[in-house]
Amino acid sequence: MIVVPIENIKEIISYEQHKKLATKNLDYVCGEPIIFKKNGSLGIYDCFVNSKHTNLGFRLAYFLWNLKGSNMLAPLSYYSKHVNNLTDDNITLRGAYGPRMRFWIGADQLQEAINTNSRIDDPEDFVKPMGVDQLQKCFEDLESGGIETSSCIIFDPSLDFEDSNNIPDLISITFKRIGDRLDMIANFGTVQLDGEFVNDYFFLSLLHACMCSLMNKKGFIYFCIANPKFGEEKNEFYDYNYKCNDLMPQDFLIDAFWDNIFRLYDFEKHLRCAVFKESVHSEQIDLENHCRMLMDKFIDPIEDAFWQDFGKTILICSLLKYGESNYQNYIEDVLDSMENGGFKKEIIEKMEREKK
């Protein structure tokens, strides 16, 4: 087992397929368990930025999708068609983390529903198992002060030992309160260290930032990967720029946190319905005005600058994907209104890469 600071990953991991990897003061063999330790102090995050391998819009939508508890394919397919290769039924993603975090149904919940239904005569009145919101339970446990460690279980043996195109890489998330510190341990099984892991990295980093901010704490994240894998010809993971920037928030307006998140849920959903290939080129639709109306309704009421810019970034990514040339002036107006330097910088660099 190797423990390395993730900000020093370039010094520690270099790639050479099927051979021992030369590292700083140690030898690393592909497939040996590894832990990436990341400083999780508020506002100090090492983020994957400036990389052609990443999809910024997908990454932000992936965070909302998981936090909402969704497993539906369409919301993610809008941002990247590659997820269509991961579905078993063309409707859902079986290994989605969201339902497991927010609506976990275990043996206790199933038995409770069975017991209730045994006393009901009409099948139309049967009840479904009540899922457990593991994330909310973790927060309540830790905030109470009486519990120091609380976990969300992701991997489900009853489901995930079966054949599927989408088995979750993430096994569990554990939050540990140590005095004024709140650490998070993300346990992974087999992970392909490429662009897809970026999405998990960002989701878990921002999830930790949310928990820390809501509890007024700082801490570390440990990404524990039991079986890391590298790409066929190149270790893309090595190519990402690991550096501290201000993409992550300093803190949140705690009282309005969930109100802001729900506004972002609605905004992202309406945006997907409005911005698509046909609409951006239609002379019958005033798409820019419609986007402004959505911004007025869902984004402007958000007082937290970080979440405002989060929503604006999703808007810009959608327009860039489906109709940049038609809305360049509007995109620049939205960019000018953003406060978060990390989001703005990443959008600008994305636009520059796509012009080449």
C-alpha positions as CSV (number, residue, x, y, z in Angstrom):
1,M,0.0,0.0,0.0
2,I,1.4,3.4,-1.0
3,V,0.3,6.7,0.4
4,V,1.0,9.8,-1.7
5,P,-0.1,13.5,-1.5
6,I,-2.2,13.9,-4.6
7,E,-0.8,17.3,-5.4
8,N,2.6,15.6,-5.9
9,I,1.3,12.9,-8.2
10,K,3.4,14.0,-11.1
11,E,6.5,13.5,-9.1
12,I,5.4,10.1,-8.0
13,I,3.7,8.4,-10.9
14,S,5.1,8.1,-14.5
15,Y,3.8,5.7,-17.0
16,E,5.4,2.8,-18.9
17,Q,3.0,0.0,-19.9
18,H,3.5,-3.4,-18.4
19,K,6.7,-2.3,-16.7
20,K,7.6,-1.1,-13.2
21,L,7.0,2.6,-12.9
22,A,9.9,4.7,-11.8
23,T,8.9,6.9,-8.9
24,K,10.4,9.2,-6.3
25,N,11.9,7.2,-3.5
26,L,9.7,4.1,-4.1
27,D,8.7,1.6,-6.8
28,Y,5.1,1.4,-7.9
29,V,3.7,-1.5,-9.9
30,C,0.5,-1.1,-11.9
31,G,-2.3,-2.7,-9.9
32,E,-0.8,-2.3,-6.5
33,P,-3.2,-0.6,-4.0
34,I,-2.6,3.1,-3.6
35,I,-4.0,6.0,-1.5
36,F,-4.1,9.6,-2.8
37,K,-4.2,12.0,0.1
38,K,-5.7,15.4,-0.6
39,N,-5.7,18.5,1.5
40,G,-9.4,19.4,2.0
41,S,-9.1,22.7,3.7
42,L,-11.9,25.0,2.7
43,G,-11.0,26.8,-0.6
44,I,-7.8,24.8,-1.1
45,Y,-8.4,22.0,-3.5
46,D,-6.4,20.3,-6.2
47,C,-8.6,20.2,-9.2
48,F,-8.4,18.6,-12.6
49,V,-8.3,21.6,-14.9
50,N,-7.0,22.7,-18.3
51,S,-7.2,19.1,-19.7
52,K,-8.7,18.1,-23.0
53,H,-9.6,14.8,-21.4
54,T,-12.3,16.3,-19.2
55,N,-15.8,17.5,-19.8
56,L,-16.6,20.5,-17.6
57,G,-20.4,20.5,-18.2
58,F,-20.6,16.8,-17.6
59,R,-18.6,17.1,-14.4
60,L,-20.9,19.7,-12.9
61,A,-24.1,17.9,-14.0
62,Y,-22.6,14.7,-12.5
63,F,-22.4,16.3,-9.1
64,L,-26.0,17.4,-9.2
65,W,-27.1,14.1,-10.6
66,N,-25.5,12.2,-7.8
67,L,-26.6,14.6,-5.1
68,K,-30.2,14.4,-6.3
69,G,-30.1,10.6,-6.1
70,S,-30.8,10.0,-9.8
71,N,-29.9,7.0,-11.9
72,M,-31.5,8.1,-15.1
73,L,-29.4,8.0,-18.2
74,A,-30.8,10.9,-20.2
75,P,-29.5,13.8,-17.9
76,L,-25.9,12.6,-18.3
77,S,-26.2,11.5,-21.9
78,Y,-27.1,15.2,-22.8
79,Y,-23.5,16.2,-21.9
80,S,-21.7,13.1,-23.1
81,K,-22.9,10.2,-25.2
82,H,-20.2,7.9,-23.8
83,V,-22.5,7.0,-20.9
84,N,-24.8,5.3,-23.3
85,N,-22.2,2.4,-23.4
86,L,-22.7,1.9,-19.6
87,T,-26.4,1.2,-19.4
88,D,-28.1,-2.2,-19.3
89,D,-31.6,-1.1,-20.3
90,N,-31.0,2.2,-22.2
91,I,-32.9,4.0,-19.4
92,T,-30.9,3.9,-16.2
93,L,-27.3,3.5,-14.9
94,R,-27.4,0.6,-12.6
95,G,-24.3,1.5,-10.7
96,A,-25.2,5.1,-10.1
97,Y,-24.1,6.4,-6.7
98,G,-27.0,8.7,-6.1
99,P,-29.8,6.3,-5.3
100,R,-27.5,4.3,-3.1
101,M,-26.5,7.4,-1.1
102,R,-29.9,9.0,-0.9
103,F,-32.4,6.1,-1.1
104,W,-30.6,3.0,0.1
105,I,-32.9,0.0,0.4
106,G,-31.5,-2.8,2.5
107,A,-32.8,-6.0,4.1
108,D,-34.4,-4.0,7.0
109,Q,-36.4,-1.8,4.6
110,L,-37.5,-4.7,2.5
111,Q,-38.7,-6.6,5.6
112,E,-40.5,-3.6,7.0
113,A,-42.4,-3.3,3.7
114,I,-43.2,-7.0,3.6
115,N,-44.5,-6.9,7.1
116,T,-46.7,-3.9,6.3
117,N,-48.1,-5.4,3.1
118,S,-48.9,-8.7,4.9
119,R,-51.6,-6.8,6.8
120,I,-53.0,-5.1,3.6
121,D,-55.7,-6.9,1.6
122,D,-55.8,-4.7,-1.5
123,P,-52.6,-5.0,-3.6
124,E,-53.2,-1.4,-4.9
125,D,-52.5,-0.2,-1.3
126,F,-49.2,-2.0,-1.0
127,V,-46.3,0.2,0.1
128,K,-42.8,0.3,-1.3
129,P,-39.7,0.0,0.8
130,M,-38.7,3.3,2.3
131,G,-35.1,4.1,1.4
132,V,-32.6,5.5,3.8
133,D,-30.9,8.8,3.0
134,Q,-27.4,7.8,4.0
135,L,-25.9,11.2,3.3
136,Q,-28.4,13.0,5.5
137,K,-27.9,10.4,8.2
138,C,-24.1,10.9,8.1
139,F,-24.6,14.7,8.5
140,E,-27.0,14.2,11.5
141,D,-24.7,11.7,13.1
142,L,-21.6,13.9,12.9
143,E,-23.4,17.1,13.8
144,S,-24.8,15.6,16.9
145,G,-21.3,15.3,18.4
146,G,-21.9,11.9,19.8
147,I,-20.7,10.0,16.8
148,E,-17.2,10.4,15.3
149,T,-17.5,8.2,12.2
150,S,-20.4,7.7,9.8
151,S,-20.5,5.9,6.4
152,C,-22.4,5.7,3.1
153,I,-22.3,2.3,1.6
154,I,-22.3,2.2,-2.2
155,F,-21.4,-1.3,-3.3
156,D,-24.4,-3.6,-2.9
157,P,-23.5,-7.4,-2.9
158,S,-27.0,-8.3,-3.7
159,L,-26.8,-6.4,-7.0
160,D,-23.2,-5.8,-8.0
161,F,-21.9,-9.4,-8.2
162,E,-24.2,-9.9,-11.2
163,D,-23.2,-9.1,-14.8
164,S,-23.7,-5.4,-15.7
165,N,-22.2,-2.7,-17.9
166,N,-22.2,-0.4,-14.9
167,I,-20.7,-1.8,-11.7
168,P,-19.9,1.0,-9.2
169,D,-16.1,1.6,-8.7
170,L,-16.9,3.3,-5.4
171,I,-17.4,1.0,-2.5
172,S,-18.1,3.4,0.4
173,I,-17.6,6.9,1.7
174,T,-16.7,7.4,5.3
175,F,-16.7,10.7,7.2
176,K,-14.6,10.9,10.3
177,R,-14.7,13.8,12.8
178,I,-11.4,14.4,14.6
179,G,-11.7,17.5,16.8
180,D,-12.1,20.5,14.4
181,R,-11.3,18.3,11.4
182,L,-13.6,16.4,9.1
183,D,-11.9,13.8,7.0
184,M,-13.4,11.8,4.2
185,I,-12.2,8.4,3.0
186,A,-13.4,7.2,-0.4
187,N,-12.8,3.5,-0.9
188,F,-12.6,2.3,-4.5
189,G,-12.2,-1.2,-5.9
190,T,-10.8,-1.3,-9.5
191,V,-10.5,2.1,-11.0
192,Q,-9.4,3.0,-14.5
193,L,-7.3,6.1,-13.9
194,D,-8.5,8.2,-16.9
195,G,-11.1,10.9,-17.7
196,E,-14.0,9.1,-15.9
197,F,-12.2,9.1,-12.6
198,V,-12.0,12.9,-12.9
199,N,-15.8,13.0,-12.5
200,D,-15.7,11.0,-9.3
201,Y,-12.8,13.0,-8.0
202,F,-14.6,16.3,-8.5
203,F,-17.9,15.0,-7.1
204,L,-16.3,13.7,-4.0
205,S,-14.1,16.7,-3.5
206,L,-17.1,19.1,-3.7
207,L,-19.2,16.8,-1.6
208,H,-16.5,17.0,1.1
209,A,-16.4,20.7,0.7
210,C,-20.1,20.9,1.3
211,M,-20.0,18.8,4.4
212,C,-17.0,20.7,5.8
213,S,-18.7,24.1,5.1
214,L,-22.0,23.0,6.7
215,M,-20.2,21.8,9.8
216,N,-17.6,24.6,9.8
217,K,-14.6,22.3,9.6
218,K,-11.6,21.5,7.5
219,G,-10.0,18.2,6.7
220,F,-8.4,15.7,4.3
221,I,-9.7,13.4,1.7
222,Y,-8.2,9.9,1.2
223,F,-8.9,8.3,-2.2
224,C,-8.1,4.6,-1.4
225,I,-7.9,2.6,-4.6
226,A,-7.4,-1.1,-4.2
227,N,-6.7,-1.9,-7.9
228,P,-5.7,1.1,-10.0
229,K,-5.5,0.6,-13.8
230,F,-3.8,2.7,-16.4
231,G,-4.8,3.3,-20.0
232,E,-3.8,1.2,-23.0
233,E,-1.2,3.5,-24.4
234,K,-0.9,6.4,-22.1
235,N,-1.5,7.2,-18.5
236,E,-4.0,10.1,-18.9
237,F,-4.3,10.5,-15.2
238,Y,-0.7,11.7,-15.2
239,D,-1.5,14.4,-17.7
240,Y,-4.0,16.3,-15.6
241,N,-2.8,19.5,-14.0
242,Y,-2.8,19.1,-10.3
243,K,-2.7,22.5,-8.7
244,C,-4.5,24.6,-6.1
245,N,-6.9,27.1,-7.5
246,D,-10.1,28.9,-6.4
247,L,-12.5,26.6,-8.3
248,M,-13.8,25.2,-5.0
249,P,-15.7,27.5,-2.6
250,Q,-14.4,29.1,0.5
251,D,-17.7,28.5,2.3
252,F,-21.4,28.4,1.7
253,L,-24.4,30.3,3.0
254,I,-25.4,27.5,5.2
255,D,-29.0,28.5,5.8
256,A,-29.7,28.6,2.1
257,F,-27.6,25.6,1.0
258,W,-30.4,23.2,0.1
259,D,-32.6,26.0,-1.4
260,N,-29.7,26.8,-3.7
261,I,-29.2,23.1,-4.7
262,F,-32.9,22.7,-5.5
263,R,-32.8,25.8,-7.7
264,L,-29.8,24.3,-9.6
265,Y,-31.7,21.0,-10.0
266,D,-34.6,22.9,-11.7
267,F,-32.3,25.2,-13.7
268,E,-30.3,22.3,-15.1
269,K,-33.4,20.3,-16.0
270,H,-35.1,23.3,-17.8
271,L,-31.8,24.1,-19.6
272,R,-31.6,20.5,-21.0
273,C,-35.1,20.9,-22.3
274,A,-34.3,24.3,-23.9
275,V,-30.8,24.0,-25.4
276,F,-30.3,21.3,-28.0
277,K,-29.1,21.0,-31.6
278,E,-32.4,22.1,-33.2
279,S,-33.3,24.9,-30.8
280,V,-30.0,26.8,-31.1
281,H,-30.3,27.1,-34.9
282,S,-34.1,27.7,-34.9
283,E,-35.3,31.1,-36.2
284,Q,-38.6,30.5,-34.4
285,I,-37.1,30.3,-30.9
286,D,-35.6,33.2,-29.0
287,L,-33.2,31.0,-27.1
288,E,-31.1,33.7,-25.6
289,N,-34.2,35.4,-24.1
290,H,-35.4,32.1,-22.8
291,C,-32.0,31.4,-21.1
292,R,-32.2,34.9,-19.6
293,M,-35.6,34.1,-18.2
294,L,-34.3,30.8,-16.7
295,M,-31.4,32.7,-15.2
296,D,-33.8,35.3,-13.7
297,K,-36.0,32.6,-12.2
298,F,-33.5,30.1,-10.9
299,I,-30.0,31.6,-10.7
300,D,-30.4,35.2,-9.8
301,P,-32.2,34.4,-6.5
302,I,-29.2,32.4,-5.3
303,E,-27.2,34.7,-3.0
304,D,-24.2,32.4,-2.9
305,A,-21.7,33.4,-5.6
306,F,-20.2,30.0,-5.9
307,W,-23.5,28.3,-6.8
308,Q,-24.5,31.2,-9.0
309,D,-21.3,30.6,-11.1
310,F,-21.9,26.8,-10.9
311,G,-25.2,27.4,-12.7
312,K,-23.8,29.9,-15.2
313,T,-21.0,27.4,-16.1
314,I,-23.5,24.7,-16.9
315,L,-25.4,27.3,-19.1
316,I,-22.2,28.2,-21.0
317,C,-21.2,24.6,-21.4
318,S,-24.6,23.8,-23.0
319,L,-24.3,26.7,-25.4
320,L,-20.7,25.8,-26.3
321,K,-21.8,22.3,-27.0
322,Y,-24.8,23.1,-29.2
323,G,-24.4,26.6,-30.6
324,E,-21.3,28.7,-29.6
325,S,-21.2,30.7,-32.9
326,N,-24.8,31.9,-32.5
327,Y,-24.4,33.0,-28.9
328,Q,-20.8,34.3,-28.5
329,N,-21.9,37.7,-27.3
330,Y,-24.3,36.3,-24.7
331,I,-21.6,33.8,-23.5
332,E,-19.2,36.7,-23.0
333,D,-21.8,38.6,-21.0
334,V,-22.4,35.6,-18.7
335,L,-18.6,35.2,-18.3
336,D,-18.3,38.8,-17.3
337,S,-20.9,38.4,-14.6
338,M,-19.0,35.5,-12.9
339,E,-17.0,35.9,-9.7
340,N,-15.4,32.5,-9.4
341,G,-12.0,32.7,-11.1
342,G,-11.6,29.0,-11.3
343,F,-14.8,28.4,-13.3
344,K,-14.2,31.4,-15.5
345,K,-10.6,30.3,-16.3
346,E,-11.6,26.8,-17.1
347,I,-14.3,28.0,-19.5
348,I,-12.0,30.3,-21.3
349,E,-9.3,27.6,-21.7
350,K,-12.0,25.2,-22.9
351,M,-13.0,27.7,-25.6
352,E,-9.4,28.3,-26.6
353,R,-8.8,24.5,-26.9
354,E,-11.9,24.0,-29.1
355,K,-10.8,26.8,-31.5
356,K,-7.6,25.0,-32.3
